[in-house]
């Protein structure tokens, strides 16, 4: 049964309707989403703007981390701020998962599976290699793939990746091997393989590289288990988490207090090792806010003390480890003597630390480049990992200040409507003034966008209250917009159930488009449709589950659509 169109007086959007109260993405945030879209459309084998410091995907800026974190960032934006549009995010997430399955992303495992003295100093003989990247160990890939596909299932109420053989790994090098090897899994089978590995290691987690179980890499499958358990209505995740916490406690490590007690566990040596630097501890602390928010928040001021320095214009610099250590010493000395300042973020303490010659020399040590004879490892994605933690639990002023630093010091780049921060090619981490300058591909393509798209406690809120299929099917949503390839940026897409209003804000990054959004799953009633602040029509939806369609032009200026149920009807 079709709707009934009612007479249309020229009427502005009611002044009592506070459009500004609905959160809206900035143009930069929308640009990050478009950059993810642009990267997802690159042809197989084309990893432009995503290069790693090592070609074999062995470092922390590898493709797997970029692809997975882009999906998490897009997923958080959809979950918290753009929940009323589905198709654009579903297509984007689908393409990112498909790229995650490309052999370029996971083929490193064939060589890595043999083990090495870097992760097992007692190793004397290499193991026989295997190509299957998820059968055993390798949680640094399989854990992310599990969370990517589980987030997809939760956000879109879609079990595509749970079909038999949906996840296919084809190992077919040209000049070595005995022929093509194909490994097929469903999302559920992948989850079972990971749980089997957890059990094999006594529930302390799954190995990343052979012999080492990293805390950070095992957080992603734990989050996936929770999302899956809520969706399927079982308590499986709670059981696994209890075993995980108990297993670490037996190793002498507890996730409580105000310090990270362990970075990884070495299986053969039966030894838990503490965090040696801030990148992985900050990344892990942000993820731990999902199931242990008290610990994550208590850790924040202690972990970041000395690393953040406020600048007069609101910008916040990230200090290198030598400078942060010296600032902590100075703050502690000032506190004990009663002198000022004691605030570790103060510019005065930074100046004192930077004036210390040994500290400055250590901070200015060069970045290792591939092929160097130095024994030092390359710099990790410190800025991005810290920023991801700040976005989850930190003060908004810290997040804004660090994002401002990235914009000014890394150089925000725009290409085809998308924005990102290009990988730096200089050989310094900080410059002569102590300003952080190092930006890797993981930070520039994924971690900074993730932080900007996240909201405070954003991952924890998703973890605690993931969407159910019933919830998704029952609420109004916007159809008919296509994907990001249509050239439209989505800044706001929210259904307000309290006032029965759909709020949508669009803009085109280049030119003008005609859009035909359809608001579906509406209850019966009269709906006023406002475009650009003016009433364009009123329609009576005759039955529950009905829809209202509207057509209008969108250009490079923002355009608002409000579909508001008439309270007087």
N, C-alpha and C positions, 0 to 999 in steps of 0.2 A: 504494500500500500504506500503510495507516494505521500510526501509531505504537503502541507497546505501553506502556500505563500501568503503572507498578510501584508496590508498596506504599509508603505515605508515613508514615514516623515523624516525630514533632515534633522537628525538628533545627534549630539555629541555623546561620547562615552560618559556615563554618569560620573560626576565628580567624587562620588562616594566610593567608586571602584579604584582602589589604589594600585595601579599598574606597576608602579615603582617598587612595590613590596615583594614582587616576584623576582627571584634571582635571575640574573642574565649574564651570559658569557661576555667577556670583553672581546674585541676584535682579534687580539693576540691569541686568546684561548681558542677562538674559532679557527684562527690560522694554524694552530697546532693540530687540530683535528684534520684540517685540509691537508697539511703536510703528511700526516699518517696515511690519509687516503691516497695522496700522490705516490708515496713510497709503496703502498700496497698494490698499485697498478703497474709498477715496473715489471718489465718482462722477466721471465725466469732466468736467473743467473745475473741479472743486472741489480747490483747492490749499491748503486750510486748514492753518495752521501752517507753510507752506512759502513764504511771501511773500518777495519779493526787494526790495532797496532801489530797484531800477528795474523798472518793469512789463514792459519789452520784453526781459527776460532778457539784459541786456547786461553784468551784473557777475559777480563771482566767487561770488556766492551763488545763481546761477541754478538753475532746476529740473534742468537736465541734470547738474550737478555733485552735487546732492543725491541724485537717483535712482541715478546710477551708483555713487556711493560707498556708498550703502546696500546695493546689491547686492554690492559688494566686501566690505563688512563681514560681511554674512550669509554670503557664500561662504567667507570665512576661518574663521568660526565653524564652519561645516559641515565644512570641510576638516580643521581641526585638533582640534576638540573634540566635534563632533556628527556624525561621519562615518557612523554606523550608521543614521541616519534620513534618508530621502530626500524623501518626499512633501511634508512641510511646507516644506522649503527650495526644492524645485523649484517649487511653486505660488507662493511668495513671489517668487522670482527671475523667474518668468514674468510675473507682474503688473507688476513694476518695469520690465521690458523693454517691455511693452505701453504703460505710461505714458510711457516714453521716446519712443515713436512718436507720441504725441499732438501735434497741431499747435501747441498752446500752448507746447510745449517747444522746437520747432525753427523756428517761423515767423519768428523774429527775423532769420533768414538772408536773407530776401528784401531787406530794407533794408540789412543789413550787407554783403551781396555787392557793393554799389556802391562800397565803399571810403570812406575819409574821411581828413582831415588828421591825426586823432589817431594813426593808424598809418602814415600816409604824408604827411609835411609838404610834400612836393614835388608832391602831387596837385593838378591844375588842373581836371580834368573827371571827374565821376563815371562809373563804368562802367554798362553796362546791367545791371539786376538779374536774378537768376534764383532760382526757388523751391526747386529740388532741393537739399536740405541736405547731400548727401554726394558729389555728382558732382565738385566741385572745392573745394579749400581746406576751411575749417570743421572742422579736425581737433579743435577743442575740443568738437565734438558727435560727429562720425563716429568719432573714435578711442575715445571712451568707449562708443559703441554697439557697436563691434567687440569691445572687451574684454568688455562685458557678455554678448554672445551667445556669445563664445568660452569664457568662464568657464562659462556655462550648459552648453555642449556637453561641456566637460571634466568638470564635476562630476557630470553625470547621464548621460553617454554617450548623448546625444540630439542628433540632427541636425535638429531641427525648424526651426531658423532658417536651415538650409542648403537648405530646399526653395525651389523657384522662387517668387519673389514673396512670400516670408515677411515681408519688411520692406517695409511699404507707407507711403508718404508722400503724403497727399492734401492738396493746397493748394486750398482752395475758399472764399476770402473772399466775402462776400455782395455788397459794393458796389464792388468793383474787379476788374479782370482780364477775360479773354476766355472764362472758363469754368473748369470744374474741371480741375486738373492732377494726374495720379497718377503717381508714380514707384515702381517696384518693384525690389527687390533681394533677393538671398539673402545670407547671411553671407559666403559666398565671393566673391560679386560686390562686396560692400562692401569686402572686403579687397583685391581687385584694384584698385578705384578708388583706395584709399589708397596702394597701392604705385605706381600710375601717377603720382600726385601727388608722391610722394617722388622718383621718378626725374626728374620734370619740374623739381624744385627742386634737382637735383644731389645727392640723398640726404641733404641737411641736415635734411630733415623736411618736413612739410606745413604750410601757412599756417593760422593760427587765424583772425584777422581778415585781410583782404587786405593783403599786403605784409609781414606779420610771422610768423616761424616761432618759436614759443615752445618752449623746452626741455621744460618740464613736460608740455605737451599731447601731445607726441610720444612720451612714455614709455608711454602706455597702449596704443597700437597695437603698439609693440615687444614688450611683454609678451604681447599677444594672439598675435602671430606665433610666439613661442616655444611657448606652450601648444598652438597649432594644429600646429606642426611636430612636436612630440613625439607628439601624438595620431595624426598621419598618417604618422609615420616618415620625415620628410624633413629636410634641413638648410637649408631655406629661410630660417629666422629667423637663423641664424648668418651667412649671406651678407649679408642686409640690415643686420644690426647692424655688420658689418665696414665696409660702405659708409657707414653713418651716422657711425661714429667717424672714418673717414678724411675724410669731407666736412667735419666740424667742425674737424679738424686743419688742413685747408687754409684755414680761416677764422681760424686762430690760436688755436683753443680746444681744450684737451685736458681730458678728464675724469680728472684725476689730481691728486695733491697734497692740499692742505688748504683750498682755496677754490673757490667757484663762479666760473668765469671768464666765463660768459655767461648771460643771461636769455633773449635772443631775437636773431634775425637779421633785419635789415631788407633785403628782397630788392632793391628798387630802389636803395637807397643802398649796398648791398653792405657792410653794417656790422653787426658783432656788438656788442650792448650788454650791459654787465654788469648783475648784479642790483642793484636799487636799494633793496630792502627784504627782510625775512626770510621773508615768507609764501610766495612762490612758490619761493624757493630751498630752504626747508625741505621743502615739498611735493615738489619735484623730487628732493631728496636722498634722501627716503624711497623714492621709486620707483626711483632709481638703485641702491638696494641689491639689486635683482634681478640685474642683469647686471654691476654694478661695486661689489661690497660693500666692497672695500678703500678705494675713494675715499669711499663713503658714510660709513664709520666714521671715517676720518681727518678728514673734514670736521666731524664732530659737535662736538667741543669748541671748535673755532674759530668755527663758525657761531653757536653758541648762547652763546658767552661774553658775559656781561653781561645776557643776556635772562632768566635764571632766578635767582630769589632764594629761598633756603630760609627757611621760617618755623619758629618754635619747635615747633609742633604737627605738623610733618611736611608741612604744605602748602607748595607751591611757587608763587610768584607769577610771572607772565609780565610782564616789564618792557617798557615802550614803547621805541621806538628811541632817543629822546634820552637816556633813562636808561641803556640798555644801552651806548650809546657812551661816556657819561661813566664808567660802571663800568669799561669796558675801559681807559680812560685812567688811572683811579686804580689799577687792578690793575697796569698796566704800570709806572707810576711807583713803586709800592710794591716791585715786583720788582727794579727797577733800583737802588733806594736801600737795599734790604735790610729795609725796614720791613714791618710786618704790618697787615692781612691781604692776601694776594694771590689768595685763592680768589674768583673772580668771582661765586660763588653766596652769598657771606657776607652776612648782614644788615648788618654794619658798613659794607661798601662801598655797599650800597644807600642807607643812611642818609646817607652822605657825598654821594652823587650827588643824592639828593632834596633835600638842604639847599642845593644849588647853585641859586640863583634862576633863571638862564636855562634850566637844564635842566628845572626844575619847570614853568616857564611853557610851554616847548615841549611837554612831556608832557601838559599840561592843555588844550591847544588843542582846540576843539570838533570834533565829528564833523560832516562835511558831510551835510546832508539834501537830498533831491531838491528841485530848484527854487531852491537856494541860488545866490547870485551869486558865491560863492567859486570860485576856479580850482582849489582842492584837490579831489582825487578822494575818494570815500568810503573808509572804512577797509576793508581786505581782511580775509578770514577768518584773521587772523594766529594766534590761539590754536589754532584747529582744525588749521591746516596744520603748525604747530610740533608739536602733539600727535601728529599722524599720523606724523611723522618719529621722534619719541621712541618711539612704540610699536613701531617697526620695529627700531631699532638702539640706543636709549638705555638707560641703567640703569633697572631696574625701580623704583627709588626715585624717579627723575624722573617716570616715568609715573604712579605712585601719587600723588605730590605734586601734579601738575598736575590729575589727576582730582579730587582732594580740593578743589582750588581751584575747579574748575567746580561741584562739588556745593554748596560754601558760598557762592560769590560770584554764580553765575548762577541758582541756585535750581532744583534738580531737580524737574521737574513730572511728575505721574502722571495718566494719563487712560485709562480703559478697559483697565487692566492694562499699558499701555505707558508708558515714561518717556523724557523728552527735556528739552532746555533751550530755553525760549522765546526768541524774538528780543527783544533789549532795545530799548526805545524811548527811553532817555535819550540825551542828546547828548554824552556823554563816553566816551572810550576807557578812561581810568583815573580813579579818584576822587581826592579830596584827600589820601589817604594813599599814592597811587601804586599802588593795587591795580587789576589789570586787571578791567574790568567789561563790556567789549563782547562781546556774543554775537550772531552773525547766524544766519540760518536754516540755512545750510550747516553751520556749526559745531555747532549745537544738535541738528539732526536726523540728521546723517550723520558728520561728522568725529570728534566725541567718541565716539559709538557705535562707529565703525570702530576707533578706538584702543583702546577697552575690549575689544572682541571679538578684536582681533589678538593674536598671541603674538610674542615676540621673533624677528626674522627670518622672520615669518610669510609675508610676500609672497615673500621670496626662496626659502623652502622650497617654496612652491607653484610658483614659476617653475622651480626646478631639478628638481623631481620631481613634475610634475603627474600626476594619475591617468590611467591608460590604460583603455580599455574592458574589456580582459581582467581587469585588477585589480578594477574595479568589479563585474563579473559574477561574479567568483570568490570574493568574501569575503561572510561572513554579514552580514545587515542586518535592520532591524526594519520590518515592514510593518504595516498596519492601524491606524495612529494618526491618519490624516486630516491636516488642516492646522492652522495656528494658530487657525483659526476655531472649532475644537472647544473652545477655552478652556484648553487644556493648554500649559504652558510646559515646554520641554525644556532641562534643565540638564546632562545627561550622556548620551551615546549612543556607546559605544565598543566595538568588538570587539577583544579581546586575543588575538591568534593564538598567543602563546606558551603561555598557560595554557588556551586554548580557552574563553573566557568572554565573554558579552555583558553589558555593564553599562549600565543605563538608569536615569536619575533624572528623575522628573516631579513637577510640582506644578500645581495649578489656581490661576489668579489670582483666581478668584471662584467659590466654591461647590465642589461635588463632582461628579466625572464617573466613569462606568464606562469603562475602557479595555480593549481586547482586542488587545494587541500580538502579532504573529506574528514569531518569529525565523526567518528563512529562510536557505537555502543552507548548512545544517549538514551536517557529515560524519556518517556512520553512527556510532552510539554511544549511551551512556546520558547524559542531561542532567538535572541537578538544578536545579529552578526555585525560587528564593528571592524572596519578596516581603516587603519591610519587614524583612529580616534573618532570615526564617524559611522553612524548606523547605515549599512548598505541594504539590509533586508531583515525581515523577521520571518521565521518559519515555525509552523506547528508540527512537531514530530508526533505522529499519531500512535505509535506503538513503542514499547520498550525495545532497546537494541537498535533504534533507528539512527539515521545519519543526517548531517547537514553539510552541503557542499558549497564552496564559494570560489570564485575566480577573481584574481587581481594581479596587478603588476608589481614586481619587486625589482628595485634597482640597487645602487650602491649605498643608498641611505637605508637605515633600518625601517622596517615596516611591521606594525603590530596588527595581529588578528586576535580579536576577543569574541568568543562565542559564549554568551551569557544567558542563562535561563532567566526568564521573566518571573520575578517573585510574585507579581500581582496576578499571574495567570492561575 
